[in-house]
Amino acid sequence: MRDGRRTLLAKRLRRAMTPAEQALWRHLRDRQRCNLKFRRQHPIGPFVVDFACLQPALVIEVDGGQHNESRSDIARDVYLHRCGFHVLRFWNNDVLSNPDGVCRVVDAWIEARGVRMD
């Protein structure tokens, strides 16, 4: 997919976020996690990821049942790892039922990378 088409797809996906993505975005936006800037529906290479923090290189994916053992998700993860990104995946129901727990996992990953917690 060309860059322009991927950018248009990302914009469309931002307008059509799932309820779980919206719930997590409320906790990631406005530098709430260690004063780090997260981007939603962000293009990286040939993919559009749910959330990305470019520094440190972290991608967060919020998945529904269609992603269970998905070959395309495995290929995406391999590509992102080759680009230096770490991928955290959460199930929709975990984000919706326990957003604070999901945020604790994200914060622990960030803290383990030496980013100072505010």
C-alpha positions in Angstrom: 0.0 0.0 0.0 1.4 3.4 -0.9 2.0 6.0 1.7 -0.9 8.3 0.7 -3.4 5.4 0.8 -2.0 4.2 4.2 -2.4 7.7 5.6 -6.0 7.9 4.4 -6.7 4.4 5.9 -5.2 5.6 9.2 -7.5 8.7 9.3 -10.5 6.5 8.5 -9.5 4.1 11.3 -9.2 7.0 13.8 -12.8 8.0 13.1 -14.0 4.4 13.5 -12.1 3.2 16.6 -13.7 0.3 18.5 -15.1 0.8 22.0 -12.0 -0.9 23.4 -9.6 1.3 21.4 -11.6 4.4 22.6 -11.4 3.2 26.2 -7.6 2.7 26.0 -7.1 6.0 24.1 -8.6 7.9 27.1 -5.7 6.5 29.2 -2.9 7.1 26.6 -3.7 10.5 25.1 -2.4 13.8 26.4 0.9 12.3 27.6 -0.7 10.5 30.6 1.8 7.6 30.5 5.1 9.0 31.7 4.7 12.1 29.7 5.1 10.1 26.5 3.3 10.9 23.3 1.2 8.1 21.9 -0.3 8.2 18.4 -3.5 6.3 17.5 -4.0 4.4 14.3 -0.4 5.2 13.2 1.2 4.0 10.0 4.5 2.0 10.4 5.8 0.6 7.2 3.0 -1.3 5.4 0.9 -1.5 8.6 -1.4 0.8 10.6 -1.0 0.0 14.3 -3.6 0.8 16.9 -1.3 2.8 19.2 2.4 3.7 18.9 4.8 5.5 21.1 7.9 6.2 18.9 10.2 6.8 21.8 10.5 4.3 23.4 9.6 2.1 20.4 6.3 0.6 21.7 3.2 -0.5 19.8 0.0 -1.4 21.5 -2.6 -3.5 19.7 -6.1 -4.1 21.0 -7.5 -7.3 19.6 -10.9 -9.0 19.2 -11.5 -12.7 18.7 -10.7 -12.5 15.0 -7.0 -12.0 15.9 -6.7 -15.3 17.8 -3.5 -17.0 16.4 -3.7 -14.8 13.3 -0.9 -15.4 10.7 -1.2 -11.8 9.6 -0.6 -10.6 13.2 2.4 -12.8 13.5 3.8 -11.4 10.3 3.1 -7.8 11.5 4.8 -8.5 14.8 7.9 -9.9 13.1 8.1 -6.8 10.9 7.6 -4.4 13.8 10.3 -6.2 15.9 12.7 -5.9 12.9 12.0 -2.2 12.9 12.9 -2.1 16.6 9.4 -1.9 18.1 8.1 -4.0 21.0 4.4 -5.1 20.7 2.0 -5.3 23.6 -1.3 -7.0 22.8 -4.4 -6.8 24.8 -7.8 -8.4 24.3 -10.8 -6.1 23.9 -12.6 -7.5 26.9 -9.4 -6.9 29.1 -9.3 -3.3 28.1 -13.0 -2.8 28.7 -13.2 -4.7 32.0 -9.9 -3.7 33.5 -8.4 -0.6 31.9 -6.3 0.2 35.0 -4.7 -3.2 34.9 -3.9 -2.8 31.2 -2.3 0.6 32.0 -0.3 -1.0 34.8 1.2 -3.4 32.3 2.0 -0.5 29.9 3.6 1.5 32.8 5.6 -1.5 33.9 7.0 -2.0 30.4 7.9 1.7 30.1 9.5 1.7 33.6 11.5 -1.4 32.7 13.0 0.5 29.8 14.3 3.2 32.2 11.8 5.8 31.3 11.1 7.8 34.5 7.6 7.5 35.8 6.1 10.9 36.6 
